[in-house]
Amino acid sequence: MSLEQIQDQLNCRIRQLSPFGLEIESPNKSTTVQTIPVELLRPLLLIHRLILLKGFCPIDDQEQFSNLCRAWGQLLKWDFGTVFEVVERAEPKNYLFTRGSVPYHWDGAFAEQTPWLQFFQCREAVGQAVGGETIFCNTQTLWETLAPETQELWSTIEIQYTTNKVAHYGGRICARLVDRHPHTNETVLRFAEPPNAATVALNTPELEVRGIPAQTAPEFLDHLVKLLYDTRFVYSHQWQAGDFVIADNHVLLHGRNSYDEHEPRRLWRVHIL
């Protein structure tokens, strides 16, 4: 089915985002996201990596939001439940709860299972041009641009990540940089970026690169991080209250730009296995 046919069927406006992603906008704010069949969205997500749903009726209850997400599959349950609220806290113990930037990472690195999907709902959004964008990097597209010798080198690399468990995750893991998407078998990258200048240094993971000489690790990391921020591979989402975003956590790394003080920013996020 073409996008034009899907647009007519849903009575919604559909446009492709750049450099990847798909936006579906409802002309009627009383329309609920539940009216869009998961069977219709699932193949679109595998192609476009990210789906933005705009103009739909917000969901004000966390249990209802979980039920919406459950239609996609089994939910990953954390010690706080299934709905994680991303918001600045007065006394944060982790950089996720600050206004600082969040470096690139994949969700579930310290969990028993890596979730396939992240399902976000924006409850409150910052103003325009004050930061706070969530950034997504398409690692499969990035991989395809690498020279064969670089692909060969990167395929030998493992990285150990260590952090204390003061939030809902923590510990020590060792992950291959180059991995396979479990649903499509495409090559993807697993990487948690070291803290940058805009990161608040609260419980940020420490990295140890393995598989290459230690003296070459800084050059490798510098090269990788520069590619992750290359606009050819990055979709930057400026949130608006009411936005729903479904993102493929296997192929996309994500992070957050820092934002101005006293700006409200509140997201709900559920993981789907």
Phi, psi and omega in degrees: 000132181283164177298325179296318178293320178295319178301316179293320181295320183273347187056044180230160174269131181238133174217151178276137177273169182236133003272000176204169180107161182224132177254131175240117185244128178272137177280354185232113185289354175272352178286135180264153178298331182298342181285346179270120183297132176301323181299335178278323184279328186303308179294330177294322180294320179296331179276313190262351173077328184212138176236127176256124178251118184238152174078010180267163179294129180291159176251118187265352183247130184295325179292322177295322178296318177299319180296322175300313182293328182296338177295340179274339182152190181292137180269144173278123182258125178261181181293341177268352184119213183254338183256117178260128179261116179266108184203150177294139179241152185296319180232075185288146173255353183219146184296342177298333185260025177244180175270357182288172179290154172247114180297162179303143176195171168246145182281146178086013181301324182260005179269167179292328179230141176274122181291147176286314188240149165249129178243112183254148164230130179272119179268319176220144184231149176285168178287177180287147173061030176239010179093199178084005180292143168271130182248139181235131178248126178277099186286336179291317177295319177301313182303318184294340180272350185285147174294150181306322181291328177289318177301318180296317180295312183297332180292346179268354192267135167238151180230131175266131179243134182226132174203153177286149178271088176248347173251217182268007179214167177153172181124212179222128177225161173233122185234140174291139177294318183257125184222183180241140175289123186293341181262332185241348183065014175287155175283131179226168179247139173249118183203137172245114187292141174297159178303145175247184187297333182266002180276135172280122188283075177234104175060037177281142183294147171261143185246143170228114183274130180237153177103349175226160178303139184303326183288343179265353183299315179301319179295318178300312182298320179298316179297313182298312183298320178299320179293324181297334180259005177293127186297345176295337188243359192244127168255126180251121184254118173271111187290145167234144181304132181100348178295139168245134177230130174247123186231143179278106185286347179279323184261338183254133162268154181219158178204193182214139172281146176296161181219166188290154179297146176069007175275133180282132176213115185218120178240146166255140181222134176237142177259136180240126184282000000 
